[in-house]
């Protein structure tokens, strides 16, 4: 089982067991849906999401069999994980987090490594570290192919972004 951290339970909401998560996980649509399995806290308690909604900058979830605030109070402050295998990704599919540590190659030249990924609300940015550190947009204008097996991202026009 390969666990991925997706957020932290920061509080409860209401009296019916709804939990308030603070999550910067980039692919929430794959995880926050009814029927998806999550793991909570240091003991990795297994739970199934029954409902999800967005509220301000929080992700609100309810868990199967826990419909009372008194049953979920103990999770306040707990970290939440998923099992990557539960995502059922195909061979050439990947999470954006998988790009961290991959080499960026353009015209057969290595231009650095992806060290972080930012979501600036208009799109995703890859932070590249090398002789110079810089950002590149994660879109088809710059990213042409991702080789997950060999951990290489093939790009185009990236040198135009390096100042």
C-alpha positions as CSV (number, residue, x, y, z in Angstrom):
1,X,0.0,0.0,0.0
2,X,1.5,3.4,-1.1
3,X,-0.1,6.1,1.1
4,X,-0.5,9.7,-0.2
5,X,-1.2,12.5,2.2
6,X,-4.2,14.5,1.0
7,X,-5.0,16.8,3.9
8,X,-5.7,17.4,7.6
9,X,-9.0,17.5,9.4
10,X,-9.1,20.9,11.0
11,X,-12.5,20.8,12.6
12,X,-16.0,19.4,12.5
13,X,-19.0,21.2,11.0
14,X,-22.5,21.0,12.4
15,X,-23.8,18.2,14.5
16,X,-24.2,15.4,11.9
17,X,-20.6,14.3,11.7
18,X,-19.4,16.4,8.8
19,X,-15.6,17.0,8.8
20,X,-13.7,20.0,7.6
21,X,-10.5,19.2,5.7
22,X,-7.8,21.6,4.7
23,X,-6.3,20.0,1.6
24,X,-3.8,21.2,-1.1
25,X,-4.1,17.8,-2.9
26,X,-4.1,18.7,-6.6
27,X,-6.5,16.1,-8.0
28,X,-9.4,16.3,-5.5
29,X,-11.9,15.1,-8.1
30,X,-10.3,11.7,-8.1
31,X,-10.6,11.3,-4.3
32,X,-13.4,13.4,-2.8
33,X,-16.4,11.4,-4.0
34,X,-18.9,9.1,-2.3
35,X,-17.6,5.5,-2.0
36,X,-13.9,6.4,-1.9
37,X,-11.7,5.0,0.9
38,X,-9.6,7.2,3.1
39,X,-7.3,6.5,6.0
40,X,-7.3,8.8,9.1
41,X,-4.7,9.4,11.8
42,X,-1.5,7.6,12.9
43,X,-3.5,4.3,13.1
44,X,-4.7,4.7,9.6
45,X,-8.4,4.1,10.4
46,X,-10.1,3.1,7.2
47,X,-13.3,5.0,6.3
48,X,-15.6,5.5,3.3
49,X,-16.6,8.9,2.1
50,X,-20.4,9.2,1.8
51,X,-20.7,12.9,0.8
52,X,-18.5,15.7,-0.3
53,X,-18.9,19.5,-0.8
54,X,-16.7,22.5,-1.0
55,X,-17.2,25.2,1.6
56,X,-15.0,28.4,1.4
57,X,-11.4,27.0,1.2
58,X,-12.3,23.7,2.9
59,X,-13.3,20.3,1.7
60,X,-16.2,19.0,3.7
61,X,-16.8,15.2,4.0
62,X,-19.1,12.8,5.8
63,X,-18.0,9.2,6.6
64,X,-20.0,6.0,6.4
65,X,-21.6,5.1,9.8
66,X,-20.4,8.3,11.5
67,X,-23.4,10.7,11.4
68,X,-23.0,12.3,14.8
69,X,-20.5,15.0,15.9
70,X,-19.5,12.9,19.0
71,X,-18.3,10.1,16.8
72,X,-16.0,12.3,14.7
73,X,-14.6,14.8,17.3
74,X,-11.6,12.5,17.9
75,X,-10.4,13.1,14.3
76,X,-9.9,16.8,14.7
77,X,-6.2,17.5,13.9
78,X,-5.7,14.2,12.2
79,X,-3.9,13.7,8.9
80,X,-5.8,12.0,6.1
81,X,-4.3,9.6,3.5
82,X,-5.4,7.6,0.5
83,X,-3.9,4.5,-1.0
84,X,-2.6,5.3,-4.5
85,X,-3.6,1.9,-5.7
86,X,-7.3,2.8,-5.0
87,X,-7.1,5.5,-7.8
88,X,-6.9,2.7,-10.4
89,X,-4.5,4.7,-12.6
90,X,-3.7,3.2,-16.0
91,X,-0.1,2.5,-17.1
92,X,0.4,5.9,-18.7
93,X,-1.7,7.9,-16.1
94,X,-0.1,9.7,-13.2
95,X,-0.8,12.2,-10.4
96,X,0.7,15.6,-10.6
97,X,2.6,14.8,-7.5
98,X,4.4,12.1,-9.4
99,X,6.1,14.8,-11.5
100,X,8.2,15.9,-8.5
101,X,11.7,14.7,-9.0
102,X,11.3,14.1,-12.8
103,X,13.8,15.6,-15.2
104,X,12.7,18.2,-17.7
105,X,14.2,17.6,-21.2
106,X,13.9,19.9,-24.2
107,X,15.8,19.4,-27.4
108,X,17.8,16.5,-25.8
109,X,19.1,18.8,-23.1
110,X,18.2,18.5,-19.4
111,X,16.8,21.8,-18.1
112,X,16.4,20.8,-14.5
113,X,14.2,18.8,-12.1
114,X,10.7,19.4,-10.9
115,X,10.9,20.2,-7.2
116,X,7.4,21.6,-6.5
117,X,4.0,22.1,-8.1
118,X,1.9,25.2,-7.5
119,X,-1.7,25.8,-8.2
120,X,-2.1,29.5,-8.9
121,X,-5.9,29.3,-9.5
122,X,-5.4,29.9,-13.3
123,X,-3.4,26.8,-13.8
124,X,-0.6,24.6,-12.4
125,X,3.0,25.7,-12.4
126,X,6.0,23.4,-12.2
127,X,8.9,24.8,-10.2
128,X,12.2,23.7,-11.9
129,X,15.5,23.7,-10.1
130,X,18.8,23.8,-12.0
131,X,21.5,26.3,-12.6
132,X,18.7,28.8,-12.6
133,X,15.3,28.2,-10.9
134,X,12.2,29.0,-12.8
135,X,8.5,28.1,-13.4
136,X,6.9,26.5,-16.4
137,X,3.1,26.2,-16.9
138,X,1.8,22.7,-16.8
139,X,0.0,22.7,-20.2
140,X,0.3,21.3,-23.7
141,X,2.2,24.4,-25.0
142,X,5.2,23.4,-22.9
143,X,4.7,19.8,-21.8
144,X,4.6,17.4,-24.7
145,X,5.1,14.0,-23.1
146,X,5.5,12.5,-19.6
147,X,7.5,9.3,-19.4
148,X,6.5,8.0,-16.0
149,X,8.6,4.9,-16.2
150,X,11.9,6.7,-16.9
151,X,10.9,9.8,-14.9
152,X,11.4,12.3,-17.8
153,X,9.2,15.1,-18.9
154,X,9.7,16.1,-22.5
155,X,9.0,19.8,-23.2
156,X,9.0,22.3,-26.0
157,X,9.6,26.1,-26.0
158,X,10.8,25.9,-22.3
159,X,14.0,27.7,-23.0
160,X,11.9,30.8,-24.0
161,X,10.8,31.0,-20.3
162,X,14.2,30.9,-18.8
163,X,15.6,34.4,-18.2
